[in-house]
Structure formats: C-alpha cells, structure tokens
Amino acid sequence: DATFLTGVHHLNPVASIAGRDIVCGPDLWLYYHGLDTLERKVDIANFYANPVDNRDVLAKYGVEYILVSSYERYDYEIDLEGLRTVADEVFSNREGTVYRVREGE
C-alpha cells in the first residue's frame, strides 16, 4: 500500500510491474481524462532538486519510498546528498536505488 515518489515516465516499474501507487503518472492518459498534473509534476521536480527544503511534498502525498533510477537521473536534477538526509537507502542495483522516507519526514 506504499506510495512512491518517482518520475512521470510511461514505463515506470513501480506502477507497471510492482503495481504500487506513485505520486504522478504520465500525462498520456491522465490529461485526456481531465486530470491536471502540473502541481504534482512541479512538486516532484522541486523535491528531487532540493529534498531538504521540499520535504513537505512527502507528507502532502503520503510518500513512503523514493526511487532514483536512470529515468529520474535523466529527467531531474537530483540532490542525492539532500535525499540521504530525509530517507535511507533500502535497495540498490545497477538500474536504481530505492529510499525509505524516515519517520517524521
């Protein structure tokens, strides 16, 4: 039941393979169903760029895990040092790293 913060790319393994909730998916279907994703996309980009000053994004969307894969690295400026101050690494392989948000963040 955990919610993940990820990029908004179409082939998202968290949503498509694991079936987990993500903060925002691609606009491919959402836009044509009348859903405005702009605020969520801005929040995601702001969080990756500056996790410490944007930690409220985690509570806003109930985020428990954060994914940093090649997709996120390509699409966002990521402050890994800042990310490590709000979350702990729980899984990593050559494709990406999953962080668990610390309690109270």
C-alpha positions, -999 to +999 in steps of 0.1 A: +000+000+000+030+023+000+032+054-022+064+060-042+078+093-055+092+086-090+095+103-123+065+105-145+078+083-174+055+059-191+073+026-184+075+031-146+084-002-129+070+008-096+035+013-111+036-011-141+055-041-126+050-038-088+015-023-090+023+003-063+009+038-061+030+067-074+026+104-069+021+111-106+020+091-137+025+101-173+000+125-189-006+101-217-040+091-202-044+115-173-045+146-195-072+132-217-093+122-187-093+158-175-067+154-147-043+184-142-010+170-132+011+202-133+012+208-095+023+172-089+050+174-116+063+206-102+064+192-067+083+161-079+109+182-097+113+205-067+117+176-043+144+159-063+163+191-068+161+201-031+147+174-008+155+192+024+136+223+016+108+204-001+103+176+024+066+187+028+060+171-005+065+137+012+037+143+037+015+160+011+013+128-010+019+103+018+052+092+002+069+063+019+095+054-007+116+073-033+130+059-065+161+072-082+167+053-114+182+062-148+149+078-157+148+101-128+185+110-133+178+119-169+146+139-162+156+157-130+184+175-112+188+152-081+204+163-049+215+128-036+231+143-005+199+161+005+179+130-003+200+110+021+191+134+049+154+126+046+155+090+036+175+058+040+187+036+011+169+002+013+176-013-021+201-006-049+212-023-081+228-010-113+195+004-125+184+024-095+181+029-058+150+029-035+150+050-004+126+047+025+114+080+040+124+084+076+096+086+101+086+122+109+096+135+075 
